[in-house]
């Protein structure tokens, strides 16, 4: 199934900004995160189709996943 992955801020370093990929049926957000070698400590917010999601979210054909690092500051 085709999934669009969008990375933001520091997660783009050495990776990409937006990329479409083909993933197996019933792939989860965690499968994509692990495939991109993103450490759990580097994860902040995850959206699937603009709605908050977690690593266990099962993806479907045409989904867009947006992955943000933690936000710091004061």
Buried (B, 14 or more C-beta within 10 A) or exposed (E): BEBBBBBEEEBBEEBEEEEEEEBEEEBBBBBBBEEBEBEEEBBBEBBBEEEEBEBEBEBEEEBBBBBBBEEEEE
